[in-house]
């Protein structure tokens, strides 16, 4: 009975646990404003096996945290995903990739410098 009450109250909801996924990502084009920039994201488990069928998202935000956008990454191969964020302004951006599979989650953040396009 107590478990049922906790479940109804939202206190017994399952929680995500650390997935220990290895997440590596990099832009596949020159970082610049105003254009979709493809990023390849490689995800492996603790045994160095590709992580497939995961929900992978990329969040970009300015270093002052005033601009934040999320992008869904799609699978393009064994443990490889791609996302195409558009950076609105030049400057320093934080890029956070999170990977969810089953009840496991891992994340990694890297800072990138984005330039205005050359005329």
N, C-alpha and C positions, 0 to 999 in steps of 0.2 A: 504494500500500500504506500509506504514512504517513497519507494523508488518511483512509483507511478506519479505521485505528487511532485517529486523533483523533476521528472521528465516533463510533465505538463508545465511546470514553472520555468523550464529551460535551464535548470541547474545541472542536469545530468546529461547534457548533450555531449556527444563524442567530440574530441578535440584532435587537431592535427599534431603529429609528432615530427620531430626532425627526420628528414629523409636521408641525410648524408649523401645527397646527390652532388656530383661534381658538375659545376656549371661554368662553361667557358663561352664567351661571346666576343664578337668583334664586328665593326662595320665593314661592309664589302664595297664601300665607295667612300670618296672624300666627304668628311663631315662638313655640311654646309646648311644654311637656312633655306626654307621654302621648298624643299624637295623631299620626297620619300627616300630615306636612306636604308637600304637593306642591311640587316644584321643577321649573321648566322650564329645560332645558339646551339652548342653541343652539350648534351646532358648524359651523364653516365652514373650508374649506381656505385655502391661501395666496392663491388667486384669488378669495376671498370667495364661493365656491360652497358650497351645503349639503353636509355630509358625511353620507351615508346608509350604511346597512348597516355601522355601526360597533358595536363592543362598548363600551358606556358604563357605567361604574360610579361610584357615589358612596360615599365613605367618610366617616363622621363620627367625630370623636374629641374628647374633652375636652382642654382646653389642657394638662392634666397627663399626658395620654396613657394614662390608666388605663382609660378606656372607649373601645372602638373597635368600630364595626359597619360592614359593607358592604351596599350595596343595588344591585341591578341596575336600570339605567334602560332603559325601553322607548321605542321610536320612536313618536311621535304625529304626525309630519309631516315635511316636507322639512328634514332637518338639525336637527329638534327632538325632544328626548327628555324623559322625565319619570321622576323617582324620588320615592319617598315615605318618607323616613326618619322614624323616631320618636326624638325626643330624650328620654332618660330623666330627665335632671336639668336644672335651670336653671343658667345660667352661660354662660361662653364656650366655644364649640365651633369646631373647625376642620372645614371641609367641603372635601374633596378630590374633584374630578371627574377621572377619567382616561378617555381615548378611545383605543381601539386599532382600527386598520383596516389590514388586510394586515400589513406589517411596520413600520408606523408607530405611534408613540404620542406623545401630548401630555397634559399634566396642568395643573390650576390649583387653587390653594387659596385660600379666602376664610374669614375669621373672622366668626362671627355670635354675637350675644348672644341666648340663649334664656331666656324668662321662664316662670314658673309660670302656669297658666291663671287667669283672673279668676273668682272665685266669684260 
